[in-house]
Amino acid sequence: MAKKQTGKTSVALQDSLAKLEVTKVGIADLSNVPSERLAAQAKKLLPEARSVVVLEIEIYPEIVELTKPERVAGAASLNDLLDRHMDFLNSRATKAAHDVARASHELGFKALPLPAFGCPGDARFLNAVLSYKHAAE
């Protein structure tokens, strides 16, 4: 495993994050987050966790504007465009999470890439193993 070096590591990780094909990257320092729940969830998944990396990819407004709440039986629905768009974006975001984990491992850190969609959770209480909403805040 590689040595952990603060200065060089920080620059190397920032370089890796800058190369991701995402709209924005955020890093939540678990020692300084308003949500104790987020820190507890992250530490349950990876006890050594000190931060959570959050990735954002834009959903194009032109796609969202075509969606409608109603659906006519048997007719083509423009909502299907959003579904296909989301499939593509979710796959890119999941790949980006794996890229961050790989870069972290190369620097000697542990990392746990989570999927952009379909994170395991308890459907009874609408609780996922990690709250993406709290991480994004």
N, CA, C and O atoms as CSV, one atom per row, in Angstrom:
chain,resi,resn,atom,element,x,y,z
A,1,MET,N,N,0.838,-1.182,0.000
A,1,MET,CA,C,0.000,0.000,0.000
A,1,MET,C,C,0.883,1.245,0.000
A,1,MET,O,O,1.934,1.274,0.640
A,2,ALA,N,N,0.452,2.250,-0.711
A,2,ALA,CA,C,1.229,3.488,-0.833
A,2,ALA,C,C,1.242,4.256,0.474
A,2,ALA,O,O,0.337,4.124,1.298
A,3,LYS,N,N,2.273,5.058,0.652
A,3,LYS,CA,C,2.378,5.916,1.832
A,3,LYS,C,C,1.398,7.070,1.721
A,3,LYS,O,O,1.144,7.588,0.633
A,4,LYS,N,N,0.857,7.461,2.854
A,4,LYS,CA,C,-0.024,8.626,2.896
A,4,LYS,C,C,0.824,9.868,3.110
A,4,LYS,O,O,1.508,9.987,4.127
A,5,GLN,N,N,0.784,10.780,2.173
A,5,GLN,CA,C,1.498,12.043,2.284
A,5,GLN,C,C,0.484,13.152,2.089
A,5,GLN,O,O,-0.259,13.147,1.108
A,6,THR,N,N,0.443,14.084,2.991
A,6,THR,CA,C,-0.612,15.087,2.947
A,6,THR,C,C,-0.517,16.028,1.762
A,6,THR,O,O,-1.487,16.145,1.013
A,7,GLY,N,N,0.592,16.697,1.559
A,7,GLY,CA,C,0.697,17.689,0.486
A,7,GLY,C,C,0.571,17.090,-0.896
A,7,GLY,O,O,-0.268,17.519,-1.688
A,8,LYS,N,N,1.408,16.086,-1.196
A,8,LYS,CA,C,1.390,15.443,-2.507
A,8,LYS,C,C,0.085,14.686,-2.733
A,8,LYS,O,O,-0.452,14.674,-3.840
A,9,THR,N,N,-0.417,14.057,-1.680
A,9,THR,CA,C,-1.655,13.307,-1.782
A,9,THR,C,C,-2.800,14.233,-2.143
A,9,THR,O,O,-3.610,13.913,-3.014
A,10,SER,N,N,-2.873,15.357,-1.493
A,10,SER,CA,C,-3.943,16.314,-1.748
A,10,SER,C,C,-3.928,16.765,-3.207
A,10,SER,O,O,-4.977,16.820,-3.849
A,11,VAL,N,N,-2.764,17.081,-3.725
A,11,VAL,CA,C,-2.637,17.525,-5.112
A,11,VAL,C,C,-2.994,16.396,-6.067
A,11,VAL,O,O,-3.703,16.623,-7.047
A,12,ALA,N,N,-2.515,15.177,-5.799
A,12,ALA,CA,C,-2.794,14.032,-6.663
A,12,ALA,C,C,-4.286,13.719,-6.693
A,12,ALA,O,O,-4.847,13.442,-7.754
A,13,LEU,N,N,-4.925,13.764,-5.529
A,13,LEU,CA,C,-6.363,13.483,-5.474
A,13,LEU,C,C,-7.151,14.589,-6.165
A,13,LEU,O,O,-8.116,14.303,-6.874
A,14,GLN,N,N,-6.764,15.836,-5.974
A,14,GLN,CA,C,-7.439,16.941,-6.659
A,14,GLN,C,C,-7.301,16.808,-8.172
A,14,GLN,O,O,-8.250,17.093,-8.902
A,15,ASP,N,N,-6.144,16.383,-8.650
A,15,ASP,CA,C,-5.948,16.159,-10.084
A,15,ASP,C,C,-6.891,15.072,-10.589
A,15,ASP,O,O,-7.495,15.208,-11.653
A,16,SER,N,N,-7.014,13.992,-9.817
A,16,SER,CA,C,-7.920,12.902,-10.207
A,16,SER,C,C,-9.363,13.379,-10.238
A,16,SER,O,O,-10.104,13.039,-11.160
A,17,LEU,N,N,-9.769,14.154,-9.252
A,17,LEU,CA,C,-11.140,14.655,-9.196
A,17,LEU,C,C,-11.427,15.604,-10.355
A,17,LEU,O,O,-12.538,15.618,-10.885
A,18,ALA,N,N,-10.435,16.395,-10.751
A,18,ALA,CA,C,-10.620,17.346,-11.848
A,18,ALA,C,C,-10.836,16.632,-13.178
A,18,ALA,O,O,-11.433,17.209,-14.088
A,19,LYS,N,N,-10.370,15.403,-13.315
A,19,LYS,CA,C,-10.497,14.652,-14.568
A,19,LYS,C,C,-11.825,13.918,-14.696
A,19,LYS,O,O,-12.124,13.371,-15.758
A,20,LEU,N,N,-12.619,13.895,-13.644
A,20,LEU,CA,C,-13.896,13.181,-13.691
A,20,LEU,C,C,-14.864,13.874,-14.642
A,20,LEU,O,O,-14.850,15.098,-14.776
A,21,GLU,N,N,-15.691,13.091,-15.290
A,21,GLU,CA,C,-16.700,13.637,-16.198
A,21,GLU,C,C,-17.994,13.882,-15.430
A,21,GLU,O,O,-19.020,13.254,-15.687
A,22,VAL,N,N,-17.917,14.813,-14.481
A,22,VAL,CA,C,-19.080,15.182,-13.674
A,22,VAL,C,C,-19.226,16.699,-13.680
A,22,VAL,O,O,-18.300,17.420,-14.050
A,23,THR,N,N,-20.401,17.175,-13.266
A,23,THR,CA,C,-20.653,18.610,-13.238
A,23,THR,C,C,-19.973,19.271,-12.040
A,23,THR,O,O,-19.348,20.323,-12.172
A,24,LYS,N,N,-20.103,18.642,-10.871
A,24,LYS,CA,C,-19.497,19.182,-9.649
A,24,LYS,C,C,-19.016,18.050,-8.759
A,24,LYS,O,O,-19.516,16.927,-8.817
A,25,VAL,N,N,-18.016,18.383,-7.922
A,25,VAL,CA,C,-17.503,17.458,-6.915
A,25,VAL,C,C,-17.508,18.197,-5.586
A,25,VAL,O,O,-17.065,19.342,-5.500
A,26,GLY,N,N,-18.007,17.541,-4.561
A,26,GLY,CA,C,-17.972,18.114,-3.220
A,26,GLY,C,C,-17.361,17.101,-2.263
A,26,GLY,O,O,-17.498,15.894,-2.459
A,27,ILE,N,N,-16.695,17.586,-1.242
A,27,ILE,CA,C,-16.115,16.705,-0.227
A,27,ILE,C,C,-16.615,17.154,1.137
A,27,ILE,O,O,-16.393,18.291,1.554
A,28,ALA,N,N,-17.292,16.241,1.825
A,28,ALA,CA,C,-17.817,16.525,3.161
A,28,ALA,C,C,-16.841,15.958,4.194
A,28,ALA,O,O,-16.619,14.749,4.251
A,29,ASP,N,N,-16.268,16.836,4.999
A,29,ASP,CA,C,-15.375,16.438,6.088
A,29,ASP,C,C,-16.258,15.933,7.232
A,29,ASP,O,O,-17.026,16.703,7.810
A,30,LEU,N,N,-16.151,14.653,7.555
A,30,LEU,CA,C,-17.043,14.056,8.551
A,30,LEU,C,C,-16.835,14.588,9.959
A,30,LEU,O,O,-17.697,14.401,10.818
A,31,SER,N,N,-15.712,15.245,10.212
A,31,SER,CA,C,-15.496,15.827,11.539
A,31,SER,C,C,-16.208,17.173,11.669
A,31,SER,O,O,-16.267,17.749,12.755
A,32,ASN,N,N,-16.745,17.666,10.559
A,32,ASN,CA,C,-17.358,18.995,10.572
A,32,ASN,C,C,-18.617,19.038,9.700
A,32,ASN,O,O,-18.779,19.945,8.882
A,33,VAL,N,N,-19.503,18.057,9.877
A,33,VAL,CA,C,-20.759,18.059,9.119
A,33,VAL,C,C,-21.914,18.324,10.073
A,33,VAL,O,O,-21.888,17.876,11.219
A,34,PRO,N,N,-22.938,19.059,9.604
A,34,PRO,CA,C,-24.075,19.340,10.468
A,34,PRO,C,C,-24.905,18.099,10.782
A,34,PRO,O,O,-25.617,18.075,11.786
A,35,SER,N,N,-24.828,17.083,9.953
A,35,SER,CA,C,-25.620,15.878,10.149
A,35,SER,C,C,-24.796,14.783,10.825
A,35,SER,O,O,-23.913,14.188,10.206
A,36,GLU,N,N,-25.088,14.524,12.088
A,36,GLU,CA,C,-24.404,13.434,12.786
A,36,GLU,C,C,-24.781,12.096,12.160
A,36,GLU,O,O,-24.016,11.133,12.205
A,37,ARG,N,N,-25.974,12.057,11.575
A,37,ARG,CA,C,-26.455,10.839,10.922
A,37,ARG,C,C,-25.525,10.450,9.768
A,37,ARG,O,O,-25.191,9.275,9.613
A,38,LEU,N,N,-25.109,11.426,8.965
A,38,LEU,CA,C,-24.214,11.155,7.843
A,38,LEU,C,C,-22.908,10.556,8.336
A,38,LEU,O,O,-22.445,9.552,7.794
A,39,ALA,N,N,-22.314,11.152,9.349
A,39,ALA,CA,C,-21.046,10.654,9.884
A,39,ALA,C,C,-21.213,9.228,10.422
A,39,ALA,O,O,-20.357,8.375,10.191
A,40,ALA,N,N,-22.296,8.973,11.126
A,40,ALA,CA,C,-22.538,7.638,11.680
A,40,ALA,C,C,-22.725,6.607,10.564
A,40,ALA,O,O,-22.194,5.499,10.643
A,41,GLN,N,N,-23.476,6.971,9.533
A,41,GLN,CA,C,-23.688,6.044,8.416
A,41,GLN,C,C,-22.375,5.743,7.698
A,41,GLN,O,O,-22.084,4.588,7.387
A,42,ALA,N,N,-21.591,6.773,7.439
A,42,ALA,CA,C,-20.317,6.585,6.730
A,42,ALA,C,C,-19.371,5.709,7.546
A,42,ALA,O,O,-18.713,4.826,6.996
A,43,LYS,N,N,-19.301,5.948,8.853
A,43,LYS,CA,C,-18.393,5.181,9.716
A,43,LYS,C,C,-18.867,3.734,9.868
A,43,LYS,O,O,-18.057,2.833,10.089
A,44,LYS,N,N,-20.178,3.515,9.749
A,44,LYS,CA,C,-20.691,2.144,9.807
A,44,LYS,C,C,-20.243,1.366,8.567
A,44,LYS,O,O,-19.935,0.178,8.657
A,45,LEU,N,N,-20.207,2.035,7.411
A,45,LEU,CA,C,-19.771,1.397,6.171
A,45,LEU,C,C,-18.260,1.237,6.106
A,45,LEU,O,O,-17.750,0.213,5.652
A,46,LEU,N,N,-17.552,2.263,6.565
A,46,LEU,CA,C,-16.091,2.275,6.497
A,46,LEU,C,C,-15.584,2.985,7.751
A,46,LEU,O,O,-15.469,4.211,7.759
A,47,PRO,N,N,-15.281,2.231,8.812
A,47,PRO,CA,C,-14.936,2.838,10.100
A,47,PRO,C,C,-13.830,3.898,10.054
A,47,PRO,O,O,-13.819,4.814,10.875
A,48,GLU,N,N,-12.903,3.777,9.101
A,48,GLU,CA,C,-11.799,4.742,9.004
A,48,GLU,C,C,-12.185,6.000,8.229
A,48,GLU,O,O,-11.355,6.895,8.066
A,49,ALA,N,N,-13.412,6.086,7.752
A,49,ALA,CA,C,-13.832,7.207,6.895
A,49,ALA,C,C,-13.636,8.549,7.592
A,49,ALA,O,O,-13.997,8.732,8.755
A,50,ARG,N,N,-13.052,9.478,6.844
A,50,ARG,CA,C,-12.881,10.846,7.335
A,50,ARG,C,C,-13.645,11.847,6.474
A,50,ARG,O,O,-13.858,12.990,6.878
A,51,SER,N,N,-14.051,11.411,5.294
A,51,SER,CA,C,-14.795,12.305,4.408
A,51,SER,C,C,-15.667,11.494,3.453
A,51,SER,O,O,-15.490,10.287,3.284
A,52,VAL,N,N,-16.608,12.193,2.842
A,52,VAL,CA,C,-17.485,11.616,1.833
A,52,VAL,C,C,-17.357,12.489,0.591
A,52,VAL,O,O,-17.485,13.711,0.664
A,53,VAL,N,N,-17.107,11.857,-0.538
A,53,VAL,CA,C,-17.010,12.579,-1.805
A,53,VAL,C,C,-18.376,12.485,-2.487
A,53,VAL,O,O,-18.932,11.398,-2.643
A,54,VAL,N,N,-18.899,13.631,-2.887
A,54,VAL,CA,C,-20.212,13.705,-3.534
A,54,VAL,C,C,-20.012,14.162,-4.974
A,54,VAL,O,O,-19.312,15.140,-5.236
A,55,LEU,N,N,-20.639,13.442,-5.905
A,55,LEU,CA,C,-20.518,13.758,-7.330
A,55,LEU,C,C,-21.871,14.207,-7.864
A,55,LEU,O,O,-22.907,13.660,-7.486
A,56,GLU,N,N,-21.858,15.202,-8.741
A,56,GLU,CA,C,-23.091,15.703,-9.352
A,56,GLU,C,C,-22.932,15.674,-10.866
A,56,GLU,O,O,-21.894,16.053,-11.407
A,57,ILE,N,N,-23.987,15.215,-11.537
A,57,ILE,CA,C,-24.052,15.288,-12.992
A,57,ILE,C,C,-25.387,15.933,-13.341
A,57,ILE,O,O,-26.434,15.540,-12.826
A,58,GLU,N,N,-25.335,16.917,-14.214
A,58,GLU,CA,C,-26.527,17.680,-14.585
A,58,GLU,C,C,-27.526,16.840,-15.376
A,58,GLU,O,O,-27.161,16.098,-16.288
A,59,ILE,N,N,-28.797,16.979,-15.001
A,59,ILE,CA,C,-29.898,16.456,-15.812
A,59,ILE,C,C,-30.312,17.614,-16.702
A,59,ILE,O,O,-30.697,18.672,-16.204
A,60,TYR,N,N,-30.237,17.427,-18.012
A,60,TYR,CA,C,-30.526,18.538,-18.910
A,60,TYR,C,C,-31.973,19.002,-18.766
A,60,TYR,O,O,-32.895,18.186,-18.809
A,61,PRO,N,N,-32.175,20.304,-18.595
A,61,PRO,CA,C,-33.536,20.826,-18.397
A,61,PRO,C,C,-34.455,20.543,-19.585
A,61,PRO,O,O,-35.669,20.432,-19.411
A,62,GLU,N,N,-33.892,20.425,-20.789
A,62,GLU,CA,C,-34.719,20.135,-21.960
A,62,GLU,C,C,-35.418,18.781,-21.829
A,62,GLU,O,O,-36.537,18.601,-22.310
A,63,ILE,N,N,-34.751,17.836,-21.176
A,63,ILE,CA,C,-35.350,16.515,-20.946
A,63,ILE,C,C,-36.439,16.619,-19.885
A,63,ILE,O,O,-37.534,16.083,-20.057
A,64,VAL,N,N,-36.137,17.308,-18.793
A,64,VAL,CA,C,-37.096,17.436,-17.690
A,64,VAL,C,C,-38.359,18.161,-18.153
A,64,VAL,O,O,-39.464,17.802,-17.746
A,65,GLU,N,N,-38.200,19.176,-18.998
A,65,GLU,CA,C,-39.353,19.953,-19.478
A,65,GLU,C,C,-40.319,19.111,-20.307
A,65,GLU,O,O,-41.492,19.467,-20.419
A,66,LEU,N,N,-39.865,18.022,-20.883
A,66,LEU,CA,C,-40.738,17.169,-21.687
A,66,LEU,C,C,-41.573,16.203,-20.855
A,66,LEU,O,O,-42.535,15.625,-21.362
A,67,THR,N,N,-41.221,16.023,-19.591
A,67,THR,CA,C,-41.928,15.045,-18.770
A,67,THR,C,C,-43.267,15.605,-18.297
A,67,THR,O,O,-43.422,16.802,-18.056
A,68,LYS,N,N,-44.216,14.697,-18.175
A,68,LYS,CA,C,-45.566,15.065,-17.713
A,68,LYS,C,C,-46.041,13.989,-16.734
A,68,LYS,O,O,-45.682,12.820,-16.873
A,69,PRO,N,N,-46.840,14.380,-15.753
A,69,PRO,CA,C,-47.287,13.391,-14.771
A,69,PRO,C,C,-48.289,12.381,-15.334
A,69,PRO,O,O,-48.381,11.261,-14.831
A,70,GLU,N,N,-49.040,12.762,-16.370
A,70,GLU,CA,C,-50.047,11.846,-16.896
A,70,GLU,C,C,-49.458,10.960,-17.987
A,70,GLU,O,O,-48.463,11.304,-18.623
A,71,ARG,N,N,-50.093,9.819,-18.183
A,71,ARG,CA,C,-49.645,8.878,-19.210
A,71,ARG,C,C,-50.887,8.305,-19.885
A,71,ARG,O,O,-51.836,7.903,-19.213
A,72,VAL,N,N,-50.876,8.270,-21.201
A,72,VAL,CA,C,-52.000,7.729,-21.963
A,72,VAL,C,C,-51.679,6.285,-22.307
A,72,VAL,O,O,-50.625,5.992,-22.872
A,73,ALA,N,N,-52.596,5.381,-21.962
A,73,ALA,CA,C,-52.368,3.956,-22.213
A,73,ALA,C,C,-52.144,3.709,-23.705
A,73,ALA,O,O,-52.925,4.154,-24.545
A,74,GLY,N,N,-51.072,2.996,-24.014
A,74,GLY,CA,C,-50.770,2.632,-25.392
A,74,GLY,C,C,-50.008,3.686,-26.180
A,74,GLY,O,O,-49.485,3.383,-27.253
A,75,ALA,N,N,-49.932,4.900,-25.687
A,75,ALA,CA,C,-49.253,5.983,-26.409
A,75,ALA,C,C,-47.785,6.064,-25.977
A,75,ALA,O,O,-47.426,5.712,-24.854
A,76,ALA,N,N,-46.964,6.535,-26.895
A,76,ALA,CA,C,-45.556,6.765,-26.557
A,76,ALA,C,C,-45.484,7.884,-25.525
A,76,ALA,O,O,-46.216,8.869,-25.613
A,77,SER,N,N,-44.613,7.726,-24.564
A,77,SER,CA,C,-44.478,8.727,-23.512
A,77,SER,C,C,-43.108,9.373,-23.573
A,77,SER,O,O,-42.090,8.684,-23.640
A,78,LEU,N,N,-43.085,10.695,-23.548
A,78,LEU,CA,C,-41.802,11.402,-23.530
A,78,LEU,C,C,-41.074,11.200,-22.198
A,78,LEU,O,O,-39.877,11.465,-22.094
A,79,ASN,N,N,-41.801,10.730,-21.187
A,79,ASN,CA,C,-41.157,10.428,-19.903
A,79,ASN,C,C,-40.097,9.338,-20.070
A,79,ASN,O,O,-39.142,9.267,-19.296
A,80,ASP,N,N,-40.272,8.490,-21.087
A,80,ASP,CA,C,-39.285,7.446,-21.339
A,80,ASP,C,C,-37.923,8.040,-21.704
A,80,ASP,O,O,-36.890,7.414,-21.467
A,81,LEU,N,N,-37.918,9.242,-22.278
A,81,LEU,CA,C,-36.644,9.907,-22.566
A,81,LEU,C,C,-35.889,10.200,-21.270
A,81,LEU,O,O,-34.672,10.029,-21.197
A,82,LEU,N,N,-36.622,10.640,-20.255
A,82,LEU,CA,C,-35.986,10.911,-18.960
A,82,LEU,C,C,-35.418,9.620,-18.379
A,82,LEU,O,O,-34.315,9.616,-17.833
A,83,ASP,N,N,-36.168,8.525,-18.495
A,83,ASP,CA,C,-35.677,7.247,-17.977
A,83,ASP,C,C,-34.351,6.859,-18.631
A,83,ASP,O,O,-33.413,6.459,-17.942
A,84,ARG,N,N,-34.273,6.976,-19.957
A,84,ARG,CA,C,-33.039,6.618,-20.674
A,84,ARG,C,C,-31.905,7.575,-20.317
A,84,ARG,O,O,-30.755,7.165,-20.159
A,85,HIS,N,N,-32.249,8.851,-20.194
A,85,HIS,CA,C,-31.267,9.872,-19.814
A,85,HIS,C,C,-30.705,9.540,-18.424
A,85,HIS,O,O,-29.495,9.603,-18.209
A,86,MET,N,N,-31.584,9.191,-17.492
A,86,MET,CA,C,-31.157,8.876,-16.129
A,86,MET,C,C,-30.314,7.607,-16.090
A,86,MET,O,O,-29.353,7.529,-15.324
A,87,ASP,N,N,-30.658,6.610,-16.905
A,87,ASP,CA,C,-29.837,5.387,-16.972
A,87,ASP,C,C,-28.401,5.740,-17.344
A,87,ASP,O,O,-27.450,5.250,-16.735
A,88,PHE,N,N,-28.259,6.593,-18.350
A,88,PHE,CA,C,-26.932,6.994,-18.813
A,88,PHE,C,C,-26.187,7.775,-17.732
A,88,PHE,O,O,-25.024,7.488,-17.448
A,89,LEU,N,N,-26.859,8.767,-17.127
A,89,LEU,CA,C,-26.200,9.592,-16.111
A,89,LEU,C,C,-25.827,8.778,-14.883
A,89,LEU,O,O,-24.748,8.960,-14.319
A,90,ASN,N,N,-26.719,7.876,-14.463
A,90,ASN,CA,C,-26.412,7.036,-13.302
A,90,ASN,C,C,-25.205,6.148,-13.568
A,90,ASN,O,O,-24.384,5.938,-12.675
A,91,SER,N,N,-25.086,5.625,-14.785
A,91,SER,CA,C,-23.927,4.776,-15.090
A,91,SER,C,C,-22.638,5.612,-15.085
A,91,SER,O,O,-21.597,5.143,-14.625
A,92,ARG,N,N,-22.707,6.837,-15.593
A,92,ARG,CA,C,-21.512,7.713,-15.579
A,92,ARG,C,C,-21.128,8.085,-14.152
A,92,ARG,O,O,-19.945,8.101,-13.811
A,93,ALA,N,N,-22.129,8.386,-13.311
A,93,ALA,CA,C,-21.844,8.758,-11.921
A,93,ALA,C,C,-21.258,7.576,-11.143
A,93,ALA,O,O,-20.350,7.755,-10.331
A,94,THR,N,N,-21.773,6.377,-11.391
A,94,THR,CA,C,-21.233,5.192,-10.721
A,94,THR,C,C,-19.801,4.935,-11.170
A,94,THR,O,O,-18.951,4.588,-10.350
A,95,LYS,N,N,-19.523,5.099,-12.458
A,95,LYS,CA,C,-18.147,4.947,-12.956
A,95,LYS,C,C,-17.233,5.978,-12.302
A,95,LYS,O,O,-16.111,5.655,-11.911
A,96,ALA,N,N,-17.709,7.217,-12.183
A,96,ALA,CA,C,-16.915,8.270,-11.550
A,96,ALA,C,C,-16.613,7.915,-10.087
A,96,ALA,O,O,-15.509,8.163,-9.603
A,97,ALA,N,N,-17.595,7.333,-9.387
A,97,ALA,CA,C,-17.366,6.915,-7.995
A,97,ALA,C,C,-16.278,5.852,-7.923
A,97,ALA,O,O,-15.452,5.868,-7.010
A,98,HIS,N,N,-16.272,4.931,-8.879
A,98,HIS,CA,C,-15.222,3.907,-8.921
A,98,HIS,C,C,-13.871,4.518,-9.273
A,98,HIS,O,O,-12.841,4.073,-8.766
A,99,ASP,N,N,-13.861,5.524,-10.131
A,99,ASP,CA,C,-12.610,6.218,-10.467
A,99,ASP,C,C,-12.026,6.917,-9.241
A,99,ASP,O,O,-10.813,6.897,-9.032
A,100,VAL,N,N,-12.894,7.541,-8.425
A,100,VAL,CA,C,-12.439,8.197,-7.192
A,100,VAL,C,C,-11.860,7.149,-6.238
A,100,VAL,O,O,-10.814,7.369,-5.628
A,101,ALA,N,N,-12.540,6.018,-6.116
A,101,ALA,CA,C,-12.056,4.958,-5.223
A,101,ALA,C,C,-10.708,4.428,-5.689
A,101,ALA,O,O,-9.815,4.200,-4.873
A,102,ARG,N,N,-10.552,4.230,-7.000
A,102,ARG,CA,C,-9.280,3.735,-7.531
A,102,ARG,C,C,-8.150,4.731,-7.237
A,102,ARG,O,O,-7.067,4.339,-6.802
A,103,ALA,N,N,-8.412,6.016,-7.476
A,103,ALA,CA,C,-7.392,7.046,-7.209
A,103,ALA,C,C,-7.053,7.082,-5.723
A,103,ALA,O,O,-5.889,7.246,-5.358
A,104,SER,N,N,-8.052,6.930,-4.871
A,104,SER,CA,C,-7.821,6.918,-3.425
A,104,SER,C,C,-6.967,5.719,-3.027
A,104,SER,O,O,-6.032,5.848,-2.237
A,105,HIS,N,N,-7.297,4.551,-3.581
A,105,HIS,CA,C,-6.513,3.343,-3.271
A,105,HIS,C,C,-5.072,3.498,-3.720
A,105,HIS,O,O,-4.155,3.077,-3.015
A,106,GLU,N,N,-4.862,4.096,-4.881
A,106,GLU,CA,C,-3.491,4.308,-5.376
A,106,GLU,C,C,-2.680,5.207,-4.444
A,106,GLU,O,O,-1.452,5.125,-4.402
A,107,LEU,N,N,-3.384,6.069,-3.695
A,107,LEU,CA,C,-2.715,6.968,-2.751
A,107,LEU,C,C,-2.624,6.374,-1.350
A,107,LEU,O,O,-2.101,7.008,-0.434
A,108,GLY,N,N,-3.136,5.150,-1.189
A,108,GLY,CA,C,-3.023,4.476,0.101
A,108,GLY,C,C,-4.212,4.654,1.020
A,108,GLY,O,O,-4.130,4.323,2.203
A,109,PHE,N,N,-5.302,5.161,0.509
A,109,PHE,CA,C,-6.505,5.353,1.323
A,109,PHE,C,C,-7.522,4.251,1.037
A,109,PHE,O,O,-7.501,3.630,-0.025
A,110,LYS,N,N,-8.399,4.022,1.986
A,110,LYS,CA,C,-9.523,3.129,1.752
A,110,LYS,C,C,-10.651,3.952,1.151
A,110,LYS,O,O,-10.796,5.137,1.449
A,111,ALA,N,N,-11.444,3.316,0.307
A,111,ALA,CA,C,-12.575,4.004,-0.313
A,111,ALA,C,C,-13.647,2.988,-0.644
A,111,ALA,O,O,-13.346,1.844,-0.986
A,112,LEU,N,N,-14.882,3.400,-0.544
A,112,LEU,CA,C,-16.013,2.531,-0.832
A,112,LEU,C,C,-16.910,3.225,-1.850
A,112,LEU,O,O,-17.686,4.107,-1.481
A,113,PRO,N,N,-16.820,2.844,-3.128
A,113,PRO,CA,C,-17.683,3.483,-4.130
A,113,PRO,C,C,-19.110,2.953,-4.012
A,113,PRO,O,O,-19.330,1.742,-4.002
A,114,LEU,N,N,-20.067,3.858,-3.924
A,114,LEU,CA,C,-21.476,3.473,-3.857
A,114,LEU,C,C,-22.143,3.793,-5.191
A,114,LEU,O,O,-21.729,4.723,-5.883
A,115,PRO,N,N,-23.172,3.029,-5.555
A,115,PRO,CA,C,-23.831,3.259,-6.843
A,115,PRO,C,C,-24.617,4.566,-6.842
A,115,PRO,O,O,-25.115,5.012,-5.808
A,116,ALA,N,N,-24.717,5.168,-8.025
A,116,ALA,CA,C,-25.479,6.410,-8.155
A,116,ALA,C,C,-26.969,6.159,-7.933
A,116,ALA,O,O,-27.686,7.032,-7.442
A,117,PHE,N,N,-27.421,4.988,-8.289
A,117,PHE,CA,C,-28.837,4.642,-8.145
A,117,PHE,C,C,-28.929,3.240,-7.578
A,117,PHE,O,O,-28.175,2.350,-7.973
A,118,GLY,N,N,-29.849,3.047,-6.655
A,118,GLY,CA,C,-30.066,1.718,-6.115
A,118,GLY,C,C,-29.214,1.389,-4.906
A,118,GLY,O,O,-28.877,0.227,-4.680
A,119,CYS,N,N,-28.863,2.398,-4.129
A,119,CYS,CA,C,-28.113,2.147,-2.904
A,119,CYS,C,C,-28.991,1.322,-1.959
A,119,CYS,O,O,-30.161,1.657,-1.773
A,120,PRO,N,N,-28.458,0.255,-1.359
A,120,PRO,CA,C,-29.265,-0.579,-0.469
A,120,PRO,C,C,-29.879,0.234,0.661
A,120,PRO,O,O,-29.265,1.158,1.193
A,121,GLY,N,N,-31.099,-0.132,1.011
A,121,GLY,CA,C,-31.772,0.597,2.078
A,121,GLY,C,C,-32.956,-0.161,2.633
A,121,GLY,O,O,-33.295,-1.252,2.175
A,122,ASP,N,N,-33.569,0.435,3.620
A,122,ASP,CA,C,-34.753,-0.109,4.274
A,122,ASP,C,C,-35.969,0.622,3.714
A,122,ASP,O,O,-36.229,1.769,4.077
A,123,ALA,N,N,-36.711,-0.042,2.832
A,123,ALA,CA,C,-37.858,0.586,2.166
A,123,ALA,C,C,-38.975,0.945,3.145
A,123,ALA,O,O,-39.765,1.849,2.872
A,124,ARG,N,N,-39.050,0.250,4.275
A,124,ARG,CA,C,-40.108,0.561,5.258
A,124,ARG,C,C,-39.985,1.975,5.787
A,124,ARG,O,O,-40.991,2.638,6.037
A,125,PHE,N,N,-38.757,2.441,5.959
A,125,PHE,CA,C,-38.528,3.758,6.550
A,125,PHE,C,C,-37.856,4.734,5.584
A,125,PHE,O,O,-37.496,5.848,5.964
A,126,LEU,N,N,-37.690,4.304,4.331
A,126,LEU,CA,C,-37.041,5.116,3.300
A,126,LEU,C,C,-35.652,5.574,3.749
A,126,LEU,O,O,-35.276,6.731,3.560
A,127,ASN,N,N,-34.901,4.650,4.343
A,127,ASN,CA,C,-33.537,4.918,4.801
A,127,ASN,C,C,-32.548,4.094,3.999
A,127,ASN,O,O,-32.650,2.868,3.951
A,128,ALA,N,N,-31.607,4.748,3.379
A,128,ALA,CA,C,-30.533,4.057,2.660
A,128,ALA,C,C,-29.355,3.869,3.597
A,128,ALA,O,O,-29.307,4.469,4.670
A,129,VAL,N,N,-28.396,3.029,3.192
A,129,VAL,CA,C,-27.219,2.808,4.032
A,129,VAL,C,C,-26.391,4.081,4.175
A,129,VAL,O,O,-25.643,4.233,5.141
A,130,LEU,N,N,-26.524,5.000,3.211
A,130,LEU,CA,C,-25.891,6.313,3.298
A,130,LEU,C,C,-26.839,7.323,2.663
A,130,LEU,O,O,-27.274,7.136,1.527
A,131,SER,N,N,-27.159,8.382,3.383
A,131,SER,CA,C,-28.065,9.398,2.869
A,131,SER,C,C,-27.332,10.310,1.882
A,131,SER,O,O,-26.526,11.152,2.279
A,132,TYR,N,N,-27.622,10.129,0.597
A,132,TYR,CA,C,-27.009,10.986,-0.418
A,132,TYR,C,C,-27.453,12.438,-0.223
A,132,TYR,O,O,-26.692,13.371,-0.476
A,133,LYS,N,N,-28.675,12.608,0.222
A,133,LYS,CA,C,-29.197,13.956,0.452
A,133,LYS,C,C,-28.384,14.679,1.537
A,133,LYS,O,O,-28.008,15.839,1.364
A,134,HIS,N,N,-28.119,13.997,2.645
A,134,HIS,CA,C,-27.328,14.612,3.718
A,134,HIS,C,C,-25.887,14.852,3.274
A,134,HIS,O,O,-25.279,15.851,3.656
A,135,ALA,N,N,-25.344,13.949,2.476
A,135,ALA,CA,C,-23.979,14.118,1.981
A,135,ALA,C,C,-23.909,15.344,1.073
A,135,ALA,O,O,-22.951,16.114,1.139
A,136,ALA,N,N,-24.917,15.523,0.231
A,136,ALA,CA,C,-24.921,16.659,-0.703
A,136,ALA,C,C,-25.092,17.985,0.031
A,136,ALA,O,O,-24.585,19.009,-0.427
A,137,GLU,N,N,-25.793,17.984,1.155
A,137,GLU,CA,C,-25.962,19.218,1.918
A,137,GLU,C,C,-24.624,19.722,2.402
A,137,GLU,O,O,-24.558,20.757,3.066
